[in-house]
Amino acid sequence: MIDTQSQTTVTASGKTGDTCSATGPYKCSTTPSVTVLVKKGEKFPAGPSTTSIQGQATTWTMVSS
C-alpha cells in the first residue's frame, strides 16, 4: 500500500479484533508460516487453532506480493 501524501510504502497490519483496512493475505507474527485472507472491514482473527497461540491475540502483517 502507498501513502499518497508522502509516497512511502506502508505495510498493512492489525491485531486480533482490529478492523482490517486493506484486503489481502496476512501472516501471523508469532507463527509466520500461517497466513489468512482478511478482507477490508473484517476483524483480524485470534491465533490459529493449529499453533501454540490457539485462540490468543496476535499481530497480523500483510504479505507483500
Biopython code that builds the backbone (N, CA, C, O; Angstrom):
import numpy as np
from Bio.PDB.StructureBuilder import StructureBuilder

atoms = [
    (1, "MET", "N", (0.846, -1.148, 0.000)),
    (1, "MET", "CA", (0.000, 0.000, 0.000)),
    (1, "MET", "C", (0.904, 1.226, 0.000)),
    (1, "MET", "O", (1.939, 1.217, 0.667)),
    (2, "ILE", "N", (0.544, 2.278, -0.727)),
    (2, "ILE", "CA", (1.345, 3.502, -0.828)),
    (2, "ILE", "C", (0.595, 4.656, -0.150)),
    (2, "ILE", "O", (-0.591, 4.871, -0.402)),
    (3, "ASP", "N", (1.296, 5.383, 0.702)),
    (3, "ASP", "CA", (0.748, 6.592, 1.288)),
    (3, "ASP", "C", (0.887, 7.662, 0.213)),
    (3, "ASP", "O", (2.002, 8.070, -0.112)),
    (4, "THR", "N", (-0.235, 8.123, -0.342)),
    (4, "THR", "CA", (-0.186, 9.043, -1.476)),
    (4, "THR", "C", (0.358, 10.414, -1.124)),
    (4, "THR", "O", (0.836, 11.125, -2.008)),
    (5, "GLN", "N", (0.300, 10.807, 0.140)),
    (5, "GLN", "CA", (0.836, 12.117, 0.519)),
    (5, "GLN", "C", (2.347, 12.105, 0.628)),
    (5, "GLN", "O", (3.013, 13.031, 0.165)),
    (6, "SER", "N", (2.899, 11.051, 1.242)),
    (6, "SER", "CA", (4.347, 11.010, 1.433)),
    (6, "SER", "C", (5.048, 10.136, 0.399)),
    (6, "SER", "O", (6.277, 10.130, 0.318)),
    (7, "GLN", "N", (4.264, 9.392, -0.398)),
    (7, "GLN", "CA", (4.797, 8.483, -1.419)),
    (7, "GLN", "C", (5.701, 7.410, -0.811)),
    (7, "GLN", "O", (6.663, 6.979, -1.447)),
    (8, "THR", "N", (5.403, 6.981, 0.403)),
    (8, "THR", "CA", (6.164, 5.919, 1.034)),
    (8, "THR", "C", (5.300, 4.668, 1.125)),
    (8, "THR", "O", (4.071, 4.748, 1.135)),
    (9, "THR", "N", (5.947, 3.526, 1.192)),
    (9, "THR", "CA", (5.240, 2.272, 1.305)),
    (9, "THR", "C", (4.809, 2.070, 2.754)),
    (9, "THR", "O", (5.598, 2.248, 3.682)),
    (10, "VAL", "N", (3.559, 1.700, 2.930)),
    (10, "VAL", "CA", (3.008, 1.446, 4.250)),
    (10, "VAL", "C", (2.597, -0.018, 4.306)),
    (10, "VAL", "O", (1.861, -0.489, 3.439)),
    (11, "THR", "N", (3.063, -0.739, 5.313)),
    (11, "THR", "CA", (2.698, -2.133, 5.469)),
    (11, "THR", "C", (1.436, -2.211, 6.308)),
    (11, "THR", "O", (1.385, -1.702, 7.427)),
    (12, "ALA", "N", (0.417, -2.856, 5.753)),
    (12, "ALA", "CA", (-0.837, -3.015, 6.482)),
    (12, "ALA", "C", (-0.665, -4.096, 7.531)),
    (12, "ALA", "O", (-0.065, -5.139, 7.270)),
    (13, "SER", "N", (-1.193, -3.843, 8.711)),
    (13, "SER", "CA", (-1.144, -4.834, 9.774)),
    (13, "SER", "C", (-2.262, -4.538, 10.766)),
    (13, "SER", "O", (-2.890, -3.480, 10.724)),
    (14, "GLY", "N", (-2.491, -5.483, 11.646)),
    (14, "GLY", "CA", (-3.504, -5.296, 12.678)),
    (14, "GLY", "C", (-3.402, -6.385, 13.722)),
    (14, "GLY", "O", (-2.783, -7.426, 13.504)),
    (15, "LYS", "N", (-4.014, -6.130, 14.847)),
    (15, "LYS", "CA", (-4.024, -7.097, 15.948)),
    (15, "LYS", "C", (-5.393, -7.767, 16.007)),
    (15, "LYS", "O", (-6.374, -7.255, 15.468)),
    (16, "THR", "N", (-5.440, -8.894, 16.655)),
    (16, "THR", "CA", (-6.684, -9.618, 16.838)),
    (16, "THR", "C", (-7.780, -8.658, 17.308)),
    (16, "THR", "O", (-7.606, -7.934, 18.288)),
    (17, "GLY", "N", (-8.909, -8.662, 16.596)),
    (17, "GLY", "CA", (-10.041, -7.809, 16.944)),
    (17, "GLY", "C", (-10.062, -6.469, 16.252)),
    (17, "GLY", "O", (-11.105, -5.816, 16.212)),
    (18, "ASP", "N", (-8.912, -6.030, 15.693)),
    (18, "ASP", "CA", (-8.876, -4.778, 14.934)),
    (18, "ASP", "C", (-9.627, -4.957, 13.619)),
    (18, "ASP", "O", (-9.765, -6.075, 13.122)),
    (19, "THR", "N", (-10.108, -3.856, 13.061)),
    (19, "THR", "CA", (-10.759, -3.892, 11.756)),
    (19, "THR", "C", (-9.703, -3.749, 10.666)),
    (19, "THR", "O", (-8.857, -2.857, 10.724)),
    (20, "CYS", "N", (-9.758, -4.627, 9.679)),
    (20, "CYS", "CA", (-8.801, -4.625, 8.572)),
    (20, "CYS", "C", (-9.048, -3.439, 7.648)),
    (20, "CYS", "O", (-10.193, -3.141, 7.306)),
    (21, "SER", "N", (-7.974, -2.761, 7.244)),
    (21, "SER", "CA", (-8.099, -1.585, 6.376)),
    (21, "SER", "C", (-7.785, -1.883, 4.916)),
    (21, "SER", "O", (-8.033, -1.041, 4.053)),
    (22, "ALA", "N", (-7.241, -3.073, 4.618)),
    (22, "ALA", "CA", (-6.896, -3.428, 3.240)),
    (22, "ALA", "C", (-7.009, -4.942, 3.045)),
    (22, "ALA", "O", (-6.436, -5.715, 3.813)),
    (23, "THR", "N", (-7.741, -5.353, 2.030)),
    (23, "THR", "CA", (-7.909, -6.772, 1.728)),
    (23, "THR", "C", (-6.595, -7.381, 1.266)),
    (23, "THR", "O", (-5.860, -6.782, 0.481)),
    (24, "GLY", "N", (-6.310, -8.579, 1.761)),
    (24, "GLY", "CA", (-5.115, -9.280, 1.312)),
    (24, "GLY", "C", (-4.729, -10.406, 2.237)),
    (24, "GLY", "O", (-5.385, -10.647, 3.250)),
    (25, "PRO", "N", (-3.644, -11.104, 1.881)),
    (25, "PRO", "CA", (-3.148, -12.173, 2.742)),
    (25, "PRO", "C", (-2.300, -11.571, 3.868)),
    (25, "PRO", "O", (-1.486, -10.678, 3.633)),
    (26, "TYR", "N", (-2.498, -12.065, 5.078)),
    (26, "TYR", "CA", (-1.763, -11.594, 6.248)),
    (26, "TYR", "C", (-1.082, -12.767, 6.920)),
    (26, "TYR", "O", (-1.657, -13.851, 7.014)),
    (27, "LYS", "N", (0.153, -12.558, 7.395)),
    (27, "LYS", "CA", (0.862, -13.620, 8.113)),
    (27, "LYS", "C", (0.839, -13.328, 9.601)),
    (27, "LYS", "O", (0.812, -12.173, 10.028)),
    (28, "CYS", "N", (0.851, -14.390, 10.375)),
    (28, "CYS", "CA", (0.838, -14.306, 11.828)),
    (28, "CYS", "C", (2.241, -13.956, 12.310)),
    (28, "CYS", "O", (3.215, -14.565, 11.868)),
    (29, "SER", "N", (2.355, -12.980, 13.214)),
    (29, "SER", "CA", (3.682, -12.575, 13.701)),
    (29, "SER", "C", (4.326, -13.654, 14.564)),
    (29, "SER", "O", (5.550, -13.770, 14.600)),
    (30, "THR", "N", (3.521, -14.432, 15.249)),
    (30, "THR", "CA", (4.049, -15.477, 16.124)),
    (30, "THR", "C", (4.398, -16.746, 15.364)),
    (30, "THR", "O", (5.368, -17.431, 15.687)),
    (31, "THR", "N", (3.595, -17.051, 14.348)),
    (31, "THR", "CA", (3.807, -18.248, 13.520)),
    (31, "THR", "C", (3.766, -17.813, 12.059)),
    (31, "THR", "O", (2.729, -17.955, 11.410)),
    (32, "PRO", "N", (4.882, -17.281, 11.520)),
    (32, "PRO", "CA", (4.901, -16.710, 10.174)),
    (32, "PRO", "C", (4.502, -17.660, 9.041)),
    (32, "PRO", "O", (4.167, -17.211, 7.945)),
    (33, "SER", "N", (4.536, -18.957, 9.299)),
    (33, "SER", "CA", (4.136, -19.901, 8.250)),
    (33, "SER", "C", (2.618, -19.924, 8.067)),
    (33, "SER", "O", (2.119, -20.510, 7.106)),
    (34, "VAL", "N", (1.881, -19.291, 8.985)),
    (34, "VAL", "CA", (0.418, -19.256, 8.910)),
    (34, "VAL", "C", (-0.026, -17.950, 8.261)),
    (34, "VAL", "O", (0.332, -16.866, 8.721)),
    (35, "THR", "N", (-0.807, -18.061, 7.189)),
    (35, "THR", "CA", (-1.368, -16.880, 6.543)),
    (35, "THR", "C", (-2.878, -17.041, 6.431)),
    (35, "THR", "O", (-3.394, -18.153, 6.323)),
    (36, "VAL", "N", (-3.572, -15.916, 6.460)),
    (36, "VAL", "CA", (-5.025, -15.894, 6.306)),
    (36, "VAL", "C", (-5.395, -14.757, 5.364)),
    (36, "VAL", "O", (-4.684, -13.756, 5.272)),
    (37, "LEU", "N", (-6.509, -14.920, 4.670)),
    (37, "LEU", "CA", (-7.032, -13.851, 3.824)),
    (37, "LEU", "C", (-8.018, -13.058, 4.674)),
    (37, "LEU", "O", (-9.001, -13.606, 5.174)),
    (38, "VAL", "N", (-7.749, -11.773, 4.832)),
    (38, "VAL", "CA", (-8.650, -10.905, 5.588)),
    (38, "VAL", "C", (-9.116, -9.808, 4.640)),
    (38, "VAL", "O", (-8.306, -9.170, 3.967)),
    (39, "LYS", "N", (-10.421, -9.596, 4.593)),
    (39, "LYS", "CA", (-10.992, -8.576, 3.714)),
    (39, "LYS", "C", (-11.200, -7.271, 4.467)),
    (39, "LYS", "O", (-11.432, -7.265, 5.676)),
    (40, "LYS", "N", (-11.114, -6.171, 3.736)),
    (40, "LYS", "CA", (-11.321, -4.845, 4.312)),
    (40, "LYS", "C", (-12.652, -4.832, 5.064)),
    (40, "LYS", "O", (-13.677, -5.267, 4.540)),
    (41, "GLY", "N", (-12.621, -4.331, 6.291)),
    (41, "GLY", "CA", (-13.824, -4.247, 7.110)),
    (41, "GLY", "C", (-14.022, -5.425, 8.048)),
    (41, "GLY", "O", (-14.788, -5.332, 9.008)),
    (42, "GLU", "N", (-13.335, -6.537, 7.779)),
    (42, "GLU", "CA", (-13.425, -7.697, 8.664)),
    (42, "GLU", "C", (-12.509, -7.487, 9.870)),
    (42, "GLU", "O", (-11.604, -6.654, 9.837)),
    (43, "LYS", "N", (-12.755, -8.250, 10.927)),
    (43, "LYS", "CA", (-11.912, -8.226, 12.118)),
    (43, "LYS", "C", (-10.778, -9.233, 11.960)),
    (43, "LYS", "O", (-10.979, -10.318, 11.414)),
    (44, "PHE", "N", (-9.577, -8.872, 12.439)),
    (44, "PHE", "CA", (-8.460, -9.816, 12.422)),
    (44, "PHE", "C", (-8.751, -10.937, 13.419)),
    (44, "PHE", "O", (-9.260, -10.686, 14.511)),
    (45, "PRO", "N", (-8.426, -12.172, 13.039)),
    (45, "PRO", "CA", (-8.736, -13.313, 13.904)),
    (45, "PRO", "C", (-7.732, -13.508, 15.032)),
    (45, "PRO", "O", (-6.666, -12.894, 15.061)),
    (46, "ALA", "N", (-8.111, -14.385, 15.961)),
    (46, "ALA", "CA", (-7.200, -14.805, 17.024)),
    (46, "ALA", "C", (-6.190, -15.777, 16.425)),
    (46, "ALA", "O", (-6.290, -16.145, 15.255)),
    (47, "GLY", "N", (-5.225, -16.185, 17.228)),
    (47, "GLY", "CA", (-4.222, -17.144, 16.775)),
    (47, "GLY", "C", (-4.868, -18.431, 16.273)),
    (47, "GLY", "O", (-5.867, -18.885, 16.831)),
    (48, "PRO", "N", (-4.306, -19.015, 15.232)),
    (48, "PRO", "CA", (-4.859, -20.217, 14.634)),
    (48, "PRO", "C", (-4.887, -21.409, 15.599)),
    (48, "PRO", "O", (-4.029, -21.530, 16.473)),
    (49, "SER", "N", (-5.867, -22.270, 15.431)),
    (49, "SER", "CA", (-6.019, -23.431, 16.313)),
    (49, "SER", "C", (-4.914, -24.461, 16.128)),
    (49, "SER", "O", (-4.752, -25.350, 16.964)),
    (50, "THR", "N", (-4.159, -24.353, 15.055)),
    (50, "THR", "CA", (-3.084, -25.312, 14.788)),
    (50, "THR", "C", (-1.746, -24.882, 15.375)),
    (50, "THR", "O", (-0.722, -25.506, 15.098)),
    (51, "THR", "N", (-1.739, -23.822, 16.183)),
    (51, "THR", "CA", (-0.488, -23.298, 16.733)),
    (51, "THR", "C", (-0.531, -23.246, 18.254)),
    (51, "THR", "O", (-1.568, -23.490, 18.870)),
    (52, "SER", "N", (0.614, -22.922, 18.847)),
    (52, "SER", "CA", (0.712, -22.833, 20.300)),
    (52, "SER", "C", (-0.035, -21.614, 20.858)),
    (52, "SER", "O", (-0.267, -21.532, 22.064)),
    (53, "ILE", "N", (-0.410, -20.674, 19.991)),
    (53, "ILE", "CA", (-1.135, -19.484, 20.451)),
    (53, "ILE", "C", (-2.623, -19.591, 20.145)),
    (53, "ILE", "O", (-3.304, -18.577, 19.990)),
    (54, "GLN", "N", (-3.113, -20.789, 20.060)),
    (54, "GLN", "CA", (-4.515, -21.059, 19.738)),
    (54, "GLN", "C", (-5.459, -20.144, 20.512)),
    (54, "GLN", "O", (-5.476, -20.154, 21.743)),
    (55, "GLY", "N", (-6.239, -19.358, 19.786)),
    (55, "GLY", "CA", (-7.244, -18.502, 20.392)),
    (55, "GLY", "C", (-6.727, -17.255, 21.081)),
    (55, "GLY", "O", (-7.520, -16.473, 21.606)),
    (56, "GLN", "N", (-5.426, -17.049, 21.094)),
    (56, "GLN", "CA", (-4.852, -15.882, 21.755)),
    (56, "GLN", "C", (-4.688, -14.729, 20.770)),
    (56, "GLN", "O", (-4.688, -14.927, 19.555)),
    (57, "ALA", "N", (-4.548, -13.526, 21.312)),
    (57, "ALA", "CA", (-4.336, -12.352, 20.467)),
    (57, "ALA", "C", (-2.974, -12.419, 19.800)),
    (57, "ALA", "O", (-2.005, -12.903, 20.384)),
    (58, "THR", "N", (-2.913, -11.930, 18.577)),
    (58, "THR", "CA", (-1.658, -11.894, 17.832)),
    (58, "THR", "C", (-1.693, -10.705, 16.874)),
    (58, "THR", "O", (-2.720, -10.041, 16.730)),
    (59, "THR", "N", (-0.581, -10.448, 16.233)),
    (59, "THR", "CA", (-0.494, -9.387, 15.235)),
    (59, "THR", "C", (-0.399, -10.016, 13.858)),
    (59, "THR", "O", (0.302, -11.010, 13.667)),
    (60, "TRP", "N", (-1.102, -9.437, 12.904)),
    (60, "TRP", "CA", (-1.108, -9.901, 11.521)),
    (60, "TRP", "C", (-0.511, -8.835, 10.627)),
    (60, "TRP", "O", (-0.860, -7.661, 10.749)),
    (61, "THR", "N", (0.388, -9.223, 9.725)),
    (61, "THR", "CA", (1.052, -8.288, 8.812)),
    (61, "THR", "C", (0.800, -8.725, 7.382)),
    (61, "THR", "O", (0.945, -9.903, 7.054)),
    (62, "MET", "N", (0.424, -7.782, 6.530)),
    (62, "MET", "CA", (0.119, -8.098, 5.130)),
    (62, "MET", "C", (1.368, -8.655, 4.439)),
    (62, "MET", "O", (2.480, -8.157, 4.619)),
    (63, "VAL", "N", (1.147, -9.685, 3.659)),
    (63, "VAL", "CA", (2.223, -10.307, 2.898)),
    (63, "VAL", "C", (2.392, -9.523, 1.607)),
    (63, "VAL", "O", (1.424, -9.301, 0.879)),
    (64, "SER", "N", (3.623, -9.104, 1.320)),
    (64, "SER", "CA", (3.902, -8.383, 0.075)),
    (64, "SER", "C", (3.748, -9.307, -1.108)),
    (64, "SER", "O", (4.116, -10.480, -1.046)),
    (65, "SER", "N", (3.205, -8.777, -2.185)),
    (65, "SER", "CA", (3.047, -9.599, -3.387)),
    (65, "SER", "C", (4.085, -9.272, -4.425)),
    (65, "SER", "O", (4.095, -9.873, -5.499)),
]
sb = StructureBuilder()
sb.init_structure("model")
sb.init_model(0)
sb.init_chain("A")
sb.init_seg("    ")
for serial, (resi, resn, name, xyz) in enumerate(atoms, 1):
    if name == "N":
        sb.init_residue(resn, " ", resi, " ")
    sb.init_atom(name, np.array(xyz, "f"), 0.0, 1.0, " ", f" {name:<3s}", serial, name[0])
structure = sb.get_structure()
